[in-house]
Amino acid sequence: MTAAFRRSRKPLAVQFGLTGPLAAAAGAPPRRVLVVVNHWNSKGGDAPLAGALRPPPQPSQVQRRAQAAAVAAFVRTLPPADPVFVVGDLNDFWFSSPVAALAAGGGLTNLWSTLPPTDRYSYAYQGRLQTLDHVLVRPAALADACCLCSPHTTTGGGVGARLAVSDHDPIVASCTL
């Protein structure tokens, strides 16, 4: 494992074989789908977004950029015809340089880009809505076959927030393969 994940959670890559009833009846082999699950390092040590320093220093992004490069390099080793999902808590905004580097380096499309900017959040911190949790897909055409949803059960307040099992909203990607 690269130094990018030192003192941080390591990604987990899982391969699934999917078959539909018609493909199975015809004896077709399962279609491979690869999922890379991540939980990148936190923003600990970064200056507050609403602080006096502009732009706020974010030293934690150095490690997340290295993590993005490592995950993107792994994705590039996967068969180009196989659908790939890179998911998880990347601990950064959908427009941040680490997330953009992951997308560009791995040939991935971030499904948050399919939603209006006002709906692109999964976490609330100090009254600010943020996107920390992501679903990126490859090939790019797969993004058109996916629908991303975040029900905002935690960040939306109300009963959902009081019963939440996490400080993050769940996000759900439904895709037709």
N, C-alpha and C positions, 0 to 999 in steps of 0.2 A: 504494500500500500504506500502511496506517495506521502511525502511530508505534509501535503495539504490537509490531511485528515488527522494529524497528530493532535492529541487532546481534543478530539472531536468525534462525533459519531460517523461510522463508515457507511457508505451506501450499500444497499442490498440489491442485487440483480436477480430477477426471477423470470423464468421462461415458462409460458403456458402453451398448451396445444388446444386450439379451438376447432370444433367441428359442429356443423349444423346437422339437422336430421337428414337432409337430402345428401349432403356430402358423405355422411357416415354410411347411409344406405348404399351409396355408389362405391364405397370402399376408398374414398379419397383420403389422403393423409391429413392429419390435423394441420391447421394453419398456425405457425409459430407467432406468438406475441411476446415481446420482451418488455418488462417493467423494471425500471431502476428507481428504487425508493431511497429518498434522501432526507436528512435532517442536518443542515449545515450549521456552522458555528453561529453563536448568538451575536447580537449587536452590543454586547458588554464592552464598555470602554469608549463607546461612541458619544459624541456630544449630543445633547437633546435637540430634537428638530425645532423646538420653539425657543431655543436658547439664544444668547447674544451673538455667538459666533456664526458668521455667514460666509460661505456655506459651512454647515456644521461638520467638523472633522469626523470621519468615519474610519478609524484605523482597522476595524474588524472586517472591512471590505477586502483588505489585502488577502486574508485567508480564504474568504468566499470566492474571490476571483481565481485563486489557485484551485479550489474545489471545483469551480465551474470548468476550468481547463482540464482537470483530471477526468471529470464525468464526460465532458464532450469528447475527449480522446477515446474513452471507452466506447461511447456510442458510435464513433467512426469505425470501430473494429467490427461492428455487428453487420450482418448481411443487409444490404440496402433494400431488399424486397420485403423484409420483415417489419411489421409495424412496431414502433418503439414508443413507450410512454416513460417520460422522466417526471416523477411526481415527488411531492413532499414539501416539508417546511424548509424553504431555502433561506428564510430569515432575511428577506430583502424584497424591495418593491418590484413590481412587474417591469418598471422602466429602469431599474438599477443597472450599473455596469456588469456586476457578476451574472445576473440573470440574462442580460443581453449577450454576454460572452458565451454563456452556455448555449443559448439558442443559435447564435451564429456559428460557433465552433462545432456543434453537433448536428447542424442542419435541421434544427427543431423549430416548431411553431408553438408559441405560448398561447394556450386557449383563452387566457384573459383577454387577448387582443380581439376575441370574437364578441366581447361584451362592451356596452357603453362604459366610458371611463368612470362614471358615477356608480357603477355596480362592481367595480374591481377592488374588492376588499374582503378580507377574511379575518381581520384582527383589529381590535381597537386598543390604543395605548395613549393614555393621557388625553383622551378626547379626540384623538386623531385616528381616522380609519386608514388601515394599511393592508397591503397585500403581502403576506409572507408565505402563503401556501400556493403551490403551483402545479399545473399539469401541462407539460410540453410534449408534443407529438412529432413523430417522423413517420412517413413522409409528409410534406406540407399538405398534400391533398387530403390527408386524414383529418386535418383540422376542419374541413368542410363537412365531414361526416360525423363530427362530434358536437355535442351540446354541453357547455359548462354551466353549472348552476351552483350558487352558494345561497342557501336558504337564510343566512344571517340569523341563525338561532341564538348566537351568543352576542354578537355586536348590535343586534336589533333591539335589545332590551326586552322587557316584558317577561312572561312566564319562561320562555326558552332560556333567557339569560340566567334566571334563578335556578333552573334545573340543569344547566350546562355541565358536561363532564370534561370540558376543555375550555381554555381561554381563547381558542380559535374556532371560527365557524367551520363546519364541514364543507367540503367542496365535492361535487359529484360531476364526473364526466361520463356521458352516455355516448357511445360510438357505435356506428354501424360498420362492421369490417367486411 
